[in-house]
Amino acid sequence: MLTEIVAIISKHSGKNFENPGWVAAILLALEDGFRLHRLIDPETTPADSFLRAFNDLQQAIGDTFDVK
């Protein structure tokens, strides 16, 4: 499902990713990592860590699609 979301968003933003499945896998790994860190050390890992990282990545690559 995430692969389809990535493909649709990339198409509408004009950044047709060659392999949306790979991008989806990276996003899932990023989310899993933040969830794991939140379980291990909730005091130093904010609940919105994934969204912060995702928005920072978008800004770094020049994308303007904002996720909240």
SULMOQUI-V517934 format. One line per field, one symbol per residue. ss: DSSP state (H for helix, E for strand, L for the rest). Layout:
BEGIN
ss=???
END
This chain:
BEGIN
ss=LHHHHHHHHHHHHLLLLLLHHHHHHHHHHHHHHHHHHHHHLLLLLLLLHHHHHHHHHHHHHLLLLLLL
END
